[in-house]
């Protein structure tokens, strides 16, 4: 099972490929944007650690 972080890293790695069509690149960018938003929501829900 992959974590949000792993999924984001895989999408970033895919974007470095030279063999992507414009359509594929847009799809991956869309997925990455959504994954980053989900990760931000998850981290926003975490309680802040005590000082």
C-alpha distance matrix in Angstrom:
0.0 3.8 6.7 9.9 11.5 9.4 9.9 13.5 14.1 13.1 15.5 18.1 18.1 18.6 21.6 23.3 23.7 27.4 26.8 25.6 27.9 28.9 27.1 23.8 24.2 25.0 22.0 19.6 21.8 21.5 17.7 17.8 20.4 18.6 15.4 17.9 19.7 16.8 16.0 19.8 19.9 17.3 19.3 22.5 21.8 21.3 24.7 26.5 27.0 30.6 32.9
3.8 0.0 3.8 6.7 7.9 5.7 6.4 9.8 10.4 9.9 12.2 14.6 14.8 15.7 18.4 20.1 21.0 24.7 24.5 23.2 25.6 26.3 24.8 21.5 21.5 22.3 19.5 16.8 18.6 18.7 14.9 14.5 17.2 15.8 12.4 14.6 16.8 14.2 13.1 16.9 17.6 15.3 16.9 20.3 20.0 19.7 23.1 24.7 25.3 29.0 31.1
6.7 3.8 0.0 3.8 5.3 5.1 6.2 8.6 9.9 10.6 12.4 14.3 15.4 16.6 18.7 20.6 22.0 25.7 25.9 24.4 26.7 26.9 25.5 22.4 21.9 22.3 19.8 17.1 18.1 18.0 14.5 13.5 15.6 14.2 10.5 12.1 14.1 11.5 9.9 13.5 14.3 11.8 13.2 16.6 16.5 16.1 19.5 21.0 21.8 25.5 27.6
9.9 6.7 3.8 0.0 3.8 5.5 5.1 6.2 8.6 9.9 10.7 12.4 14.3 15.4 16.8 19.1 20.9 24.4 24.8 22.9 24.9 24.6 23.3 20.5 19.6 19.6 17.4 14.7 15.2 14.9 11.6 10.3 12.0 10.7 6.9 8.3 10.4 8.1 6.5 10.2 11.3 9.5 11.0 14.2 14.7 14.8 18.4 19.8 21.1 24.9 26.9
11.5 7.9 5.3 3.8 0.0 3.8 5.5 5.2 6.2 8.7 10.0 10.7 12.4 14.4 15.6 17.3 19.5 23.1 24.0 22.4 24.9 24.7 23.9 21.0 19.6 20.1 18.4 15.2 15.4 16.0 13.0 10.7 12.7 12.5 8.7 8.8 11.8 10.5 7.8 11.0 13.1 11.3 11.6 15.1 16.2 15.7 19.0 19.7 20.6 24.3 25.9
9.4 5.7 5.1 5.5 3.8 0.0 3.8 5.4 5.1 6.2 8.7 9.9 10.5 12.4 14.5 15.8 17.5 21.2 21.8 20.6 23.3 23.7 22.9 19.6 18.7 19.7 17.7 14.4 15.5 16.4 13.1 11.4 14.2 14.0 10.3 11.4 14.5 13.1 11.1 14.5 16.4 14.6 15.2 18.7 19.6 19.1 22.4 23.2 23.9 27.6 29.2
9.9 6.4 6.2 5.1 5.5 3.8 0.0 3.8 5.4 5.1 6.3 8.7 9.9 10.6 12.6 14.8 16.1 19.7 19.9 18.2 20.6 20.8 19.6 16.5 15.8 16.5 14.2 11.2 12.5 13.0 9.6 8.4 11.5 11.0 7.6 9.7 12.6 11.3 10.4 13.8 15.4 14.3 15.6 18.7 19.6 19.8 23.4 24.5 25.7 29.5 31.2
13.5 9.8 8.6 6.2 5.2 5.4 3.8 0.0 3.8 5.5 5.2 6.2 8.6 9.9 10.8 13.0 15.1 18.6 19.3 17.5 19.8 19.5 18.9 16.0 14.4 15.0 13.5 10.1 10.4 11.4 8.7 6.1 9.0 9.6 6.4 7.1 10.6 10.4 9.1 11.9 14.3 13.8 14.5 17.3 18.9 19.2 22.7 23.4 24.7 28.5 29.9
14.1 10.4 9.9 8.6 6.2 5.1 5.4 3.8 0.0 3.8 5.5 5.1 6.2 8.7 10.0 11.2 13.4 17.0 18.2 17.1 19.9 20.1 20.0 16.8 15.1 16.5 15.4 11.7 12.2 14.1 11.7 9.0 12.1 13.2 10.2 10.4 14.1 14.1 12.2 14.9 17.6 16.8 16.9 20.0 21.7 21.5 24.8 25.0 25.9 29.6 30.7
13.1 9.9 10.6 9.9 8.7 6.2 5.1 5.5 3.8 0.0 3.8 5.4 5.0 6.2 8.8 10.2 11.4 15.2 15.6 14.6 17.5 18.2 17.8 14.3 13.3 15.2 13.6 10.0 11.7 13.5 10.8 9.3 12.9 13.7 11.0 12.4 15.8 15.5 14.4 17.4 19.6 18.8 19.6 22.6 24.0 24.1 27.5 28.2 29.1 32.9 34.2
15.5 12.2 12.4 10.7 10.0 8.7 6.3 5.2 5.5 3.8 0.0 3.8 5.4 5.1 6.4 9.1 10.4 13.8 14.2 12.4 14.9 15.1 14.6 11.4 10.0 11.5 10.1 6.4 7.8 9.9 7.6 6.1 9.8 11.0 9.2 10.6 13.8 14.1 13.7 16.3 18.5 18.5 19.4 22.0 23.7 24.3 27.8 28.4 29.9 33.6 34.9
18.1 14.6 14.3 12.4 10.7 9.9 8.7 6.2 5.1 5.4 3.8 0.0 3.8 5.4 5.2 6.9 9.5 12.8 14.2 12.9 15.6 15.5 15.9 13.0 10.7 12.4 12.1 8.4 8.5 11.4 10.1 7.4 10.5 12.7 11.0 11.0 14.6 15.6 14.6 16.6 19.4 19.5 19.7 22.3 24.4 24.8 28.0 28.2 29.5 33.1 34.0
18.1 14.8 15.4 14.3 12.4 10.5 9.9 8.6 6.2 5.0 5.4 3.8 0.0 3.8 5.4 5.4 7.3 11.0 12.4 11.9 15.2 16.1 16.7 13.4 11.6 14.2 13.8 10.2 11.3 14.3 12.7 10.7 14.1 16.0 14.0 14.5 18.1 18.7 17.6 19.9 22.6 22.4 22.6 25.5 27.4 27.4 30.7 30.8 31.8 35.4 36.3
18.6 15.7 16.6 15.4 14.4 12.4 10.6 9.9 8.7 6.2 5.1 5.4 3.8 0.0 3.8 5.4 5.6 9.1 9.6 8.6 11.8 12.9 13.3 9.8 8.6 11.5 10.9 7.6 9.6 12.5 11.2 10.2 13.7 15.4 14.1 15.3 18.5 19.1 18.7 21.1 23.5 23.5 24.3 26.9 28.7 29.2 32.6 33.1 34.3 38.0 39.1
21.6 18.4 18.7 16.8 15.6 14.5 12.6 10.8 10.0 8.8 6.4 5.2 5.4 3.8 0.0 3.8 5.4 8.1 9.5 7.9 10.7 10.9 12.0 9.2 6.7 9.5 10.1 7.1 7.7 11.2 11.1 9.6 12.4 14.9 14.2 14.7 17.8 19.1 18.9 20.7 23.3 23.9 24.4 26.6 28.8 29.5 32.8 33.0 34.5 38.1 39.0
23.3 20.1 20.6 19.1 17.3 15.8 14.8 13.0 11.2 10.2 9.1 6.9 5.4 5.4 3.8 0.0 3.8 6.4 9.0 9.0 12.2 13.0 14.7 12.1 9.7 12.9 13.8 10.8 11.3 15.0 14.8 13.0 15.7 18.3 17.4 17.5 20.8 22.2 21.4 23.2 26.1 26.4 26.5 28.9 31.3 31.6 34.8 34.7 35.8 39.4 40.0
23.7 21.0 22.0 20.9 19.5 17.5 16.1 15.1 13.4 11.4 10.4 9.5 7.3 5.6 5.4 3.8 0.0 3.8 5.5 6.3 10.0 11.7 13.4 10.6 9.2 12.9 13.6 11.2 12.6 16.0 15.7 14.8 17.7 20.0 19.2 19.9 23.1 24.2 23.8 25.8 28.4 28.7 29.2 31.7 33.7 34.2 37.5 37.7 38.9 42.5 43.2
27.4 24.7 25.7 24.4 23.1 21.2 19.7 18.6 17.0 15.2 13.8 12.8 11.0 9.1 8.1 6.4 3.8 0.0 3.8 5.7 8.7 10.7 13.1 11.2 9.9 13.6 14.9 13.3 14.4 17.7 18.1 17.4 20.0 22.4 22.1 22.8 25.7 27.1 26.9 28.7 31.3 31.9 32.4 34.6 36.9 37.5 40.8 40.9 42.2 45.7 46.4
26.8 24.5 25.9 24.8 24.0 21.8 19.9 19.3 18.2 15.6 14.2 14.2 12.4 9.6 9.5 9.0 5.5 3.8 0.0 3.8 6.7 9.7 11.5 9.4 9.5 13.2 13.9 12.9 14.8 17.6 17.8 17.9 20.6 22.6 22.4 23.7 26.4 27.5 27.7 29.8 32.0 32.5 33.4 35.7 37.6 38.4 41.9 42.3 43.7 47.3 48.2
25.6 23.2 24.4 22.9 22.4 20.6 18.2 17.5 17.1 14.6 12.4 12.9 11.9 8.6 7.9 9.0 6.3 5.7 3.8 0.0 3.7 6.4 7.9 5.7 5.9 9.5 10.3 9.7 11.6 14.2 14.7 15.1 17.6 19.5 19.7 21.1 23.5 24.7 25.3 27.2 29.3 30.1 31.2 33.2 35.1 36.2 39.7 40.3 41.9 45.6 46.7
27.9 25.6 26.7 24.9 24.9 23.3 20.6 19.8 19.9 17.5 14.9 15.6 15.2 11.8 10.7 12.2 10.0 8.7 6.7 3.7 0.0 3.8 5.3 5.1 6.2 8.6 9.9 10.6 12.2 14.2 15.4 16.4 18.3 20.0 21.0 22.4 24.4 25.7 26.8 28.5 30.3 31.5 32.8 34.5 36.4 37.8 41.3 42.0 43.9 47.6 48.7
28.9 26.3 26.9 24.6 24.7 23.7 20.8 19.5 20.1 18.2 15.1 15.5 16.1 12.9 10.9 13.0 11.7 10.7 9.7 6.4 3.8 0.0 3.8 5.5 5.1 6.1 8.6 10.0 10.4 12.2 14.3 15.2 16.4 18.4 19.8 20.9 22.5 24.3 25.6 26.9 28.7 30.2 31.5 32.8 34.9 36.5 40.0 40.6 42.7 46.3 47.4
27.1 24.8 25.5 23.3 23.9 22.9 19.6 18.9 20.0 17.8 14.6 15.9 16.7 13.3 12.0 14.7 13.4 13.1 11.5 7.9 5.3 3.8 0.0 3.8 5.5 5.2 6.2 8.7 9.9 10.6 12.4 14.3 15.4 16.7 18.4 20.0 21.3 22.7 24.4 25.9 27.2 28.8 30.4 31.7 33.4 35.3 38.8 39.8 42.1 45.7 47.1
23.8 21.5 22.4 20.5 21.0 19.6 16.5 16.0 16.8 14.3 11.4 13.0 13.4 9.8 9.2 12.1 10.6 11.2 9.4 5.7 5.1 5.5 3.8 0.0 3.8 5.5 5.1 6.2 8.6 9.8 10.6 12.2 14.2 15.4 16.4 18.3 20.0 21.1 22.4 24.3 25.8 26.9 28.5 30.1 31.8 33.4 37.0 37.9 39.9 43.7 45.1
24.2 21.5 21.9 19.6 19.6 18.7 15.8 14.4 15.1 13.3 10.0 10.7 11.6 8.6 6.7 9.7 9.2 9.9 9.5 5.9 6.2 5.1 5.5 3.8 0.0 3.8 5.4 5.2 6.1 8.5 9.9 10.4 12.2 14.2 15.2 16.3 18.3 19.9 20.9 22.4 24.3 25.6 26.8 28.4 30.4 31.9 35.3 36.0 38.0 41.6 42.8
25.0 22.3 22.3 19.6 20.1 19.7 16.5 15.0 16.5 15.2 11.5 12.4 14.2 11.5 9.5 12.9 12.9 13.6 13.2 9.5 8.6 6.1 5.2 5.5 3.8 0.0 3.8 5.5 5.1 6.1 8.6 9.8 10.5 12.3 14.1 15.3 16.5 18.4 19.9 21.0 22.7 24.4 25.7 26.9 28.9 30.7 34.2 35.0 37.3 40.9 42.2
22.0 19.5 19.8 17.4 18.4 17.7 14.2 13.5 15.4 13.6 10.1 12.1 13.8 10.9 10.1 13.8 13.6 14.9 13.9 10.3 9.9 8.6 6.2 5.1 5.4 3.8 0.0 3.8 5.5 5.1 6.2 8.6 9.9 10.7 12.2 14.3 15.4 16.6 18.3 20.0 21.2 22.6 24.4 25.7 27.3 29.2 32.8 33.9 36.2 39.9 41.4
19.6 16.8 17.1 14.7 15.2 14.4 11.2 10.1 11.7 10.0 6.4 8.4 10.2 7.6 7.1 10.8 11.2 13.3 12.9 9.7 10.6 10.0 8.7 6.2 5.2 5.5 3.8 0.0 3.8 5.4 5.0 6.0 8.5 9.8 10.3 12.1 14.1 15.2 16.2 18.2 19.8 20.8 22.3 24.1 25.8 27.2 30.8 31.7 33.7 37.4 38.9
21.8 18.6 18.1 15.2 15.4 15.5 12.5 10.4 12.2 11.7 7.8 8.5 11.3 9.6 7.7 11.3 12.6 14.4 14.8 11.6 12.2 10.4 9.9 8.6 6.1 5.1 5.5 3.8 0.0 3.8 5.5 5.0 6.1 8.6 9.8 10.5 12.3 14.2 15.2 16.4 18.4 19.9 21.0 22.4 24.6 26.1 29.5 30.2 32.4 36.0 37.2
21.5 18.7 18.0 14.9 16.0 16.4 13.0 11.4 14.1 13.5 9.9 11.4 14.3 12.5 11.2 15.0 16.0 17.7 17.6 14.2 14.2 12.2 10.6 9.8 8.5 6.1 5.1 5.4 3.8 0.0 3.8 5.4 5.1 6.3 8.6 10.0 10.7 12.4 14.3 15.4 16.7 18.5 20.1 21.1 23.0 25.0 28.5 29.5 32.0 35.6 37.1
17.7 14.9 14.5 11.6 13.0 13.1 9.6 8.7 11.7 10.8 7.6 10.1 12.7 11.2 11.1 14.8 15.7 18.1 17.8 14.7 15.4 14.3 12.4 10.6 9.9 8.6 6.2 5.0 5.5 3.8 0.0 3.8 5.5 5.1 6.1 8.6 9.8 10.5 12.2 14.1 15.3 16.4 18.3 19.8 21.3 23.0 26.6 27.9 30.1 33.8 35.6
17.8 14.5 13.5 10.3 10.7 11.4 8.4 6.1 9.0 9.3 6.1 7.4 10.7 10.2 9.6 13.0 14.8 17.4 17.9 15.1 16.4 15.2 14.3 12.2 10.4 9.8 8.6 6.0 5.0 5.4 3.8 0.0 3.8 5.4 5.0 6.1 8.5 9.8 10.4 12.2 14.2 15.2 16.4 18.1 20.1 21.4 24.9 25.7 27.8 31.5 33.0
20.4 17.2 15.6 12.0 12.7 14.2 11.5 9.0 12.1 12.9 9.8 10.5 14.1 13.7 12.4 15.7 17.7 20.0 20.6 17.6 18.3 16.4 15.4 14.2 12.2 10.5 9.9 8.5 6.1 5.1 5.5 3.8 0.0 3.8 5.5 5.2 6.2 8.7 10.0 10.6 12.5 14.4 15.5 16.5 18.7 20.5 23.8 24.6 27.1 30.6 32.1
18.6 15.8 14.2 10.7 12.5 14.0 11.0 9.6 13.2 13.7 11.0 12.7 16.0 15.4 14.9 18.3 20.0 22.4 22.6 19.5 20.0 18.4 16.7 15.4 14.2 12.3 10.7 9.8 8.6 6.3 5.1 5.4 3.8 0.0 3.8 5.5 5.1 6.2 8.6 9.8 10.6 12.4 14.3 15.2 16.8 18.9 22.4 23.7 26.4 30.0 31.8
15.4 12.4 10.5 6.9 8.7 10.3 7.6 6.4 10.2 11.0 9.2 11.0 14.0 14.1 14.2 17.4 19.2 22.1 22.4 19.7 21.0 19.8 18.4 16.4 15.2 14.1 12.2 10.3 9.8 8.6 6.1 5.0 5.5 3.8 0.0 3.8 5.4 5.1 6.1 8.6 9.8 10.5 12.3 14.1 15.5 17.0 20.6 21.9 24.1 27.8 29.7
17.9 14.6 12.1 8.3 8.8 11.4 9.7 7.1 10.4 12.4 10.6 11.0 14.5 15.3 14.7 17.5 19.9 22.8 23.7 21.1 22.4 20.9 20.0 18.3 16.3 15.3 14.3 12.1 10.5 10.0 8.6 6.1 5.2 5.5 3.8 0.0 3.8 5.4 5.0 6.1 8.6 9.9 10.5 12.1 14.4 15.7 19.1 19.8 22.1 25.7 27.2
19.7 16.8 14.1 10.4 11.8 14.5 12.6 10.6 14.1 15.8 13.8 14.6 18.1 18.5 17.8 20.8 23.1 25.7 26.4 23.5 24.4 22.5 21.3 20.0 18.3 16.5 15.4 14.1 12.3 10.7 9.8 8.5 6.2 5.1 5.4 3.8 0.0 3.8 5.4 5.0 6.3 8.7 9.9 10.4 12.5 14.7 18.0 19.0 21.8 25.3 27.1
16.8 14.2 11.5 8.1 10.5 13.1 11.3 10.4 14.1 15.5 14.1 15.6 18.7 19.1 19.1 22.2 24.2 27.1 27.5 24.7 25.7 24.3 22.7 21.1 19.9 18.4 16.6 15.2 14.2 12.4 10.5 9.8 8.7 6.2 5.1 5.4 3.8 0.0 3.8 5.4 5.0 6.2 8.7 9.8 10.8 12.9 16.5 18.1 20.8 24.3 26.5
16.0 13.1 9.9 6.5 7.8 11.1 10.4 9.1 12.2 14.4 13.7 14.6 17.6 18.7 18.9 21.4 23.8 26.9 27.7 25.3 26.8 25.6 24.4 22.4 20.9 19.9 18.3 16.2 15.2 14.3 12.2 10.4 10.0 8.6 6.1 5.0 5.4 3.8 0.0 3.8 5.4 5.1 6.2 8.5 10.0 11.0 14.6 15.8 18.0 21.7 23.7
19.8 16.9 13.5 10.2 11.0 14.5 13.8 11.9 14.9 17.4 16.3 16.6 19.9 21.1 20.7 23.2 25.8 28.7 29.8 27.2 28.5 26.9 25.9 24.3 22.4 21.0 20.0 18.2 16.4 15.4 14.1 12.2 10.6 9.8 8.6 6.1 5.0 5.4 3.8 0.0 3.8 5.5 5.2 6.0 8.7 10.2 13.3 14.1 16.8 20.3 22.1
19.9 17.6 14.3 11.3 13.1 16.4 15.4 14.3 17.6 19.6 18.5 19.4 22.6 23.5 23.3 26.1 28.4 31.3 32.0 29.3 30.3 28.7 27.2 25.8 24.3 22.7 21.2 19.8 18.4 16.7 15.3 14.2 12.5 10.6 9.8 8.6 6.3 5.0 5.4 3.8 0.0 3.8 5.5 5.0 6.3 9.0 12.2 13.9 16.9 20.3 22.6
17.3 15.3 11.8 9.5 11.3 14.6 14.3 13.8 16.8 18.8 18.5 19.5 22.4 23.5 23.9 26.4 28.7 31.9 32.5 30.1 31.5 30.2 28.8 26.9 25.6 24.4 22.6 20.8 19.9 18.5 16.4 15.2 14.4 12.4 10.5 9.9 8.7 6.2 5.1 5.5 3.8 0.0 3.8 5.5 5.3 6.8 10.5 12.5 15.0 18.6 21.1
19.3 16.9 13.2 11.0 11.6 15.2 15.6 14.5 16.9 19.6 19.4 19.7 22.6 24.3 24.4 26.5 29.2 32.4 33.4 31.2 32.8 31.5 30.4 28.5 26.8 25.7 24.4 22.3 21.0 20.1 18.3 16.4 15.5 14.3 12.3 10.5 9.9 8.7 6.2 5.2 5.5 3.8 0.0 3.8 5.4 5.3 8.6 9.7 12.1 15.7 17.9
22.5 20.3 16.6 14.2 15.1 18.7 18.7 17.3 20.0 22.6 22.0 22.3 25.5 26.9 26.6 28.9 31.7 34.6 35.7 33.2 34.5 32.8 31.7 30.1 28.4 26.9 25.7 24.1 22.4 21.1 19.8 18.1 16.5 15.2 14.1 12.1 10.4 9.8 8.5 6.0 5.0 5.5 3.8 0.0 3.8 5.5 7.9 9.1 12.4 15.5 17.8
21.8 20.0 16.5 14.7 16.2 19.6 19.6 18.9 21.7 24.0 23.7 24.4 27.4 28.7 28.8 31.3 33.7 36.9 37.6 35.1 36.4 34.9 33.4 31.8 30.4 28.9 27.3 25.8 24.6 23.0 21.3 20.1 18.7 16.8 15.5 14.4 12.5 10.8 10.0 8.7 6.3 5.3 5.4 3.8 0.0 3.8 6.4 9.1 12.2 15.2 18.1
21.3 19.7 16.1 14.8 15.7 19.1 19.8 19.2 21.5 24.1 24.3 24.8 27.4 29.2 29.5 31.6 34.2 37.5 38.4 36.2 37.8 36.5 35.3 33.4 31.9 30.7 29.2 27.2 26.1 25.0 23.0 21.4 20.5 18.9 17.0 15.7 14.7 12.9 11.0 10.2 9.0 6.8 5.3 5.5 3.8 0.0 3.8 6.4 8.9 12.2 15.1
24.7 23.1 19.5 18.4 19.0 22.4 23.4 22.7 24.8 27.5 27.8 28.0 30.7 32.6 32.8 34.8 37.5 40.8 41.9 39.7 41.3 40.0 38.8 37.0 35.3 34.2 32.8 30.8 29.5 28.5 26.6 24.9 23.8 22.4 20.6 19.1 18.0 16.5 14.6 13.3 12.2 10.5 8.6 7.9 6.4 3.8 0.0 3.8 6.3 9.0 12.2
26.5 24.7 21.0 19.8 19.7 23.2 24.5 23.4 25.0 28.2 28.4 28.2 30.8 33.1 33.0 34.7 37.7 40.9 42.3 40.3 42.0 40.6 39.8 37.9 36.0 35.0 33.9 31.7 30.2 29.5 27.9 25.7 24.6 23.7 21.9 19.8 19.0 18.1 15.8 14.1 13.9 12.5 9.7 9.1 9.1 6.4 3.8 0.0 3.8 6.5 9.0
27.0 25.3 21.8 21.1 20.6 23.9 25.7 24.7 25.9 29.1 29.9 29.5 31.8 34.3 34.5 35.8 38.9 42.2 43.7 41.9 43.9 42.7 42.1 39.9 38.0 37.3 36.2 33.7 32.4 32.0 30.1 27.8 27.1 26.4 24.1 22.1 21.8 20.8 18.0 16.8 16.9 15.0 12.1 12.4 12.2 8.9 6.3 3.8 0.0 3.8 6.5
30.6 29.0 25.5 24.9 24.3 27.6 29.5 28.5 29.6 32.9 33.6 33.1 35.4 38.0 38.1 39.4 42.5 45.7 47.3 45.6 47.6 46.3 45.7 43.7 41.6 40.9 39.9 37.4 36.0 35.6 33.8 31.5 30.6 30.0 27.8 25.7 25.3 24.3 21.7 20.3 20.3 18.6 15.7 15.5 15.2 12.2 9.0 6.5 3.8 0.0 3.8
32.9 31.1 27.6 26.9 25.9 29.2 31.2 29.9 30.7 34.2 34.9 34.0 36.3 39.1 39.0 40.0 43.2 46.4 48.2 46.7 48.7 47.4 47.1 45.1 42.8 42.2 41.4 38.9 37.2 37.1 35.6 33.0 32.1 31.8 29.7 27.2 27.1 26.5 23.7 22.1 22.6 21.1 17.9 17.8 18.1 15.1 12.2 9.0 6.5 3.8 0.0
